[in-house]
Amino acid sequence: MKLETERLLLRNINESHVEDILRIRSNEIINQFVIRNSPKNNYDALQFILTIKERTQNNQTIYLGISLKEQPKIIGTICLWNFSEDRKIAEVGYELLPEYHRQGIMSEALKAVLDVGFNELHLEEILAITNKFNENSKGILLKHNFVLLEEEKDEGFPDNIIFSLKGRSHGHH
């Protein structure tokens, strides 16, 4: 899949993006809000990319690298994953290198992916789980009309909060 916005190109990642993926997923600022096994080296990053490719082929995930149009480097990622069995609900996840924060880049990428989710995949609801201390992430979600589900908990991750956005056909504009 390939999406274009005013400034950005969103496209599938592949083996040529090992160094970019390593840089993004091992970034300490991003990782203070995410609990995960970060790649330590190119081999780990490659394994991650191969896993994503497999999940993409199995329709388990849509995982796109974000790059500025005039630059081939991937500076962030955005994905739709964790689809419900009936494929009416999915979760959105995203990350962006800190030097590109606060320029509206993720907002632009998120809008494009939400459009795909609702209009092409016909999702009824998109969830987003973020850390309650991640002000940037909370701000983006609120800007895009996500609503905090106060009652919902992310089992085992007490610092996480869950946001929801319902599709337009469900009385949401």
Secondary structure, 3 states (H helix, E strand, C coil): CEEECCCEEEEECCHHHHHHHHHHHCCHHHHCCCCCCCCCCHHHHHHHHHHHHHHHHCCCCEEEEEEECCCCCCCEEEEEECCCCCCCEEEEEEEECHHHCCCCHHHHHHHHHHHHHHHHCCCCEEEEEEECCCHHHHHHHHHCCCEECCCCCCCCCCCEEEEEEECHHHCCC
